Amino acid sequence: MSPAFERPLPLMLVLGLLSLLPFLFMSASAFVKISTVLQITKNAIGAQSVPSNSIVMALSLALSLLVMAPVGERMLERASPIIARNPDSLTLLREGSQALAEPLRDFLRSNASPREQQRFLRLAQQQRPAATRAAVDPHGFSVLLPAFMVSELHAAFALGFAIYLPFLVLDLVVANVLLALGMQMVNPSQISLPFKLLLFVALDGWGLLAQSLLSGYRVS
């Protein structure tokens, strides 16, 4: 049996940490912004459950994997020599986490806005006694992760506003036309929906949106 699997307790710890990988992927990757923007786009179109949430999440996952592929390759390159040595579970956990942390740290630092990094650095320092505030690492995950998530949500809402606005204008135009024609009982969304779909398809909306989302990331 491999030395990495001889001790049950460290192995259970490793498996427990592996179970947190989906949550880590959702919070420390491009999935934060991509999924938010796609959900806003779906709501802006107003086509009820089309596309379904499953399709939106699947597209978000596919685009996120495309963005994170260089980071994953760097992680694999750093972790391969450690795995090849076939260490025990604790050594694998310690050295493997250190090897995997640096590429992810670089990604978070590159894509978190400096303003948010400074904000959460100050907040992290405020939570500690004055004597230990200088020891707070500005590049630690406790600072970078919330800074990255807030930066991503800020960018997602800004992009979502730009997406929502033309659809809102189209809704207002249709509502005013129906009002002028005396058709107050007609639901404006039923009339504007085909025009929204036509506009989105004519502008290659999904392709341009995916291109915009993918080009907004810096991978060092």
N, C-alpha and C positions, 0 to 999 in steps of 0.2 A: 504493500500500500504506500502511496505517496506520503512523504513526511507532512505535507500540508493538510492531510486529512486524518492524521493519526490521533489528534487530540480533539475530542468532541466539543468542549466548551468554546475554544477559539473558533472552531468551524461554525458553530451556531451563531457566534458573533458576526462572522463574515457573512453568513447567509442572511442574518437580520439586516446588516448594512446594505446588502444587495437588494433587499426588498424596498429600500428607500430610493433606489435609482429612478423609478418613474417620477416620483415627486421632485427629485433633484433635476431631472431633465426638464420638467415643466417650469421650474422656477429659475433655473440657471442657464437657459438656452434661449434661442430665438423664438421658441414656442410662445413665450409671454406676449410679445408684440404681434406675431403673426396670427395667433388664434384670436386675439382681441380685435384686430382689424377685420379679419374675415367675418367675425360675428357681427360687427357693426355694419359691414357691407350687406350681409344677409338681411339685417333689420331695416337698413335704408331702402333696399329694393322692395321690401314689404310683401314678399311672396309666401308668407306664412311659413310652412315647414319645408320649403324648397329653396336651396338644397337642405337635406336633413342635417341635424347636428353631427351625426356620425360622419357624413361626407365632409363637413367643414373641419372636424377634428382630424380626419384622415389627411386632408390636404394640408392642414397646419403641420401635422407630423412630417409629411413628405418634404415640405419646404424647409422645416426646421432641421431635418437630417441633412439636407443639402447644404445649409449654412454651416452646420456643426461638423461636417465631414473633415475639414482640415484639422480641427481641434481633436477629433477622435483619432485621426491618423497620428498626430503627435503623441497622444496618450498611449496608443498601442506601441509606438516606437520606443517610448520610455519604459513601458511596463514589460515588454517582451523579454529583455535580459533578466529581469527579476523572476519572472515565471519560469524561464529556462533553467534557473539555478535550483528550482524545486524546493524552496525553503519551507519551514514549518508555517503553521497558520498565522501565528502572531507576527513573525517576520514578514510574511507576505502582506498582511494587513497594514503593518507600519510602513514598510518601504513602498508598497503598491499605492497607498493613499498619498504619500509624498510625491511619487512620480506622476500620478494622475492629477494632482492638485495644481501644479504649475501651469500647464496649458489652459486649464479652466480659469485660473486666476488671471492669466494674460488676456483671455477673451473678455472676462467681466470688466477688467480695468480699461480695456480698449473701447468698450461700448457703453460704459456708464459715464454719464456726463460729469465733468469736473465739479460742477456746482453741487450735484447730488452726493458725490464722494465727500466733498467738504462738509456738507450738511450732516451726513451720517457719521462722519468722523467726530464732529462736534457732539452729536448726540451720544455716541459711544463713550466719549470722554466725560460727558456730564453724568453718566451712570456710574462712574467710578470715583473713589476718593481722590482728592486733589493730589495726593502723593503718588498715585499710580496712573494718572491720566497721560503722562508722557510716554508710558509704555504701550499705549494702544497703537497697534500696527495699522497705518493708513491703507495698507494693501491686504489686510486680513479679510477673510470671508464675512465676518460679522459686519464689516463696513461695505465691502464691494457688493455683496449679494443684494441687500435692500436698495443700495444706490442703483444697481443695474435694473432691478425690477421697477422701481419708480421711474427711471429714465425711459424704460421700454413702454410703460403705461402712458407716460406723458407723450411720447412720440406716436403711440397708437391712437390716442385720442385726438391729437392734432391731425393725423392722417385721416382718421374717421370723420372729423368735421369737414375736411375737404371732399370726402366721398359723399357725405350726407347732403351737403349743400345743394348740388344740382338736382338731386331727387326731391328735395324739399321745395325748390323753386318750381319744378314740374308739377308737384302736387298743388301748389298755390295757383298756378296758371289754370290747371284743369278745374279746380274748385271755383275760380272766378268765372270761367267760361260757363260752367253748369249753372252758376247763380244768375248770370246774365240771360241765359236761355230759360230761366224759370224752372230748372230741373233740380230743385233743392232736395228732393227725396232720393236722388241717385247718389250712391256712395262714390265720392271722388276717387278713392283708391282703386275701385274696380275699373275705372276708365283710365287712370294714369298708369296702372301696372303694365299693360302691354307696351306703352311708350317707354317706361323705364327699362323693360327688358330689351326693347329694340335699341335704345340708346346705349345700354351696357354692352350689348353684343356688337354694335356698330363700332364702338370705341375699343374693341378687344379688351374689355374690362378685366377679365380674370387674368389674362396674360400680362397686361400692363401692371396690374396690382401685384402679381407675383414678382415681376421684375423689379418693381419699386421696393418691395419688402426685402428681397435678397440683396439688392445693391446698397442697402443702408447699413450693412455690417462691416466692421473692420476685424480681420483675423490676422493677428501679428505672427 
